[in-house]
Each structure stands twice: as structure tokens, then as C-alpha cells.
Amino acid sequence: VNNTPDNERIFYTVCQRLKKWQSLFAGSTRGLLTANEIQGLFAELYFLAELLDRGVISHEETVSGWKGPDRAQQDFILSDVAVEIKSLTGQNRGRVRISSEDQLYSHLSRLFLRVYLLAEVYEISTGEDLNSLVRCISAKIIEPDVKDSFESKLHMAGYIDLPEYDQPRLIVKNCYTYLVSDSFPRITQETLPAGIQTVSYDLLLTAIEQFRVNDVGILEN
């Protein structure tokens, strides 16, 4: 075989891709993320990137506070603040799915619901795909241990860098933040009748308009 530079480059590319697929399937049979999982992970990462850019808390606190991959009650726990992230696309822009009676309940001092309205775009010059968003965040994190933690959480979330995640390209059309106070419409463990558990329900955004707050308030005292 003629080991030309082109052949060596192709061989290296194939080996790297095989390693990524091996990593993806190690200990899991899920395979690639679904469209909904991509959108959900994109929204969580978008918020994480916003926190890094804002610089109110350290990179370590930001990454360690990302609890989505851990299947925690809320997607982010930042000191005494919990944040649940939701993403909406297409025809579901008027409601969000709450997946359990615990998702909008917290013992922490404040709980926020943050909703990202996403849209798919088809021009290469606009929008961002999951791979590019991950690379952008990784470039912002300069601490090796924090970068390792971020990559570990990505793996827990079922993500590795594959060409399959170069699509779809998404843009954030809008973003709404709500303070989940005592009067916020929700189902919690305390309000469930005896014998009922593991509920999910849709929450209309028009019904919680009065609870909208400035997103900067998420990390304010």
C-alpha cells in the first residue's frame, strides 16, 4: 500500500471516527441523540455558555452546576438557585412539557424556569449546530480540570463530537425566564392526591406571563 499523505489522513480520520462510535456505544445502547434530545441539550448548553460569558460565577461553579446530564431534579443548581431549562420549536411554542411533579419544586431559595424558543435554519452562515456550540464552550474553558468535567458531562448526556450533529442548525428566536414562586401554577408532590405519582403535564406560557422576570435576576441576590 502506498502510504501517501492523503492515505494517511484518510486512515487517521476513519480511526478517529471509529473511536468516537466506540465511545458512544460503550455502556449504552441508545445510539445517537433524538431530535428532541438535541434541542434539549442545545438549550442547556446555550444557557451554560451565557453563564460563562456573564462571568458572575467561576467556570468551575458553572460546569459543576450543570446537573442535566446527572438526571437531577433541575438542569442547573447554582449555589442556592435552581434553574430548569426548556426548549420549544415548531408548533409547540405556546406550552412546555413538565415531566414530573418534582421538576418545578425545590428546597433552594429560588427556582427559575427558563424557556428557549428555537428555530431551525438552513443557511450555513446563520445559526449554530450542537457540535459548534460544544466547541465554542470548550474554547471558553481554560482550566484543564474544568474542561475534563465538561467533557465527562457531555458523555453522560449521550453526546460525542460526530458529523451527525452538524445538523440541525438552530437559532434562539427568544428566551423567557419565569420565577417559580408559591403562586406559580404547578403540580408538586405536596399537591398530589395520595396514591398518585410520576405525573407529567403541559404548562401554558400565557398562564404564567405574570411570573416573567429579567433573566439577569437569576444570579442576583
Buried (B, 14 or more C-beta within 10 A) or exposed (E): EEEEEEEEEEEEEEEEEEEBBEBBEEEEEEEBBEEEBBBBBBBBBBBBBBBBEEEEBEBEEBBBBBBBBEEEBBBBBBEEBBBBBBBBBEEEBEBBEBEBBBBBBBEEEBBBBBBBBBBBBEEEEEBBBBBEBBEEBEEBBEEEEBBEBBBEBBBEBBBBBBEBBEEBBBEBEEBBBBBBEEEBEBBBEEEEEEEEEEBEBEBEBEEBEEBBBEBEEBBEE
